[in-house]
Amino acid sequence: MNYLAAVNRVSELIRTSKFDSKLRNENYCKANFGGHATQVIMDAVDSLKIQ
């Protein structure tokens, strides 16, 4: 899955309220998914805050 597709998928989960709220915690994401996945998740969360 490429970076943009991942951001779009996470963004869609947030919009439909299917996004697990603990995934908004950066340290939780780093511990469970690694640095790259954490960056994707945080970018998606940040992009929805702007809108």
C-alpha positions in Angstrom: 0.0 0.0 0.0 1.5 3.3 -1.0 1.7 6.3 1.3 -1.2 8.3 -0.2 -3.5 5.3 -0.3 -2.8 4.6 3.4 -3.5 8.3 4.3 -6.8 8.1 2.4 -7.8 4.8 4.0 -7.1 6.1 7.6 -8.9 9.4 6.8 -11.9 7.4 5.6 -11.9 5.4 8.8 -11.8 8.6 10.9 -14.7 10.1 8.9 -16.9 7.1 9.4 -16.1 6.8 13.1 -14.5 3.3 12.6 -11.0 4.6 13.6 -9.8 3.3 16.9 -9.2 6.4 19.1 -6.0 4.9 20.6 -4.4 5.2 17.2 -4.3 8.9 17.7 -1.6 8.3 20.3 1.7 8.6 18.6 3.6 6.5 21.1 1.0 3.7 20.9 1.4 3.6 17.1 5.2 3.6 17.2 5.2 0.7 19.7 2.8 -1.4 17.7 3.3 -0.4 14.0 6.7 1.2 13.6 7.8 4.7 12.5 6.5 4.7 8.9 3.0 3.5 9.7 2.9 6.0 12.6 3.7 8.9 10.2 0.9 7.8 7.9 -1.6 7.7 10.7 -0.5 11.0 12.2 -0.6 12.7 8.7 -4.2 11.4 8.2 -5.3 12.7 11.6 -3.6 16.0 11.0 -5.2 16.4 7.5 -8.7 15.9 9.0 -8.1 18.5 11.7 -7.3 21.1 9.0 -10.6 20.5 7.1 
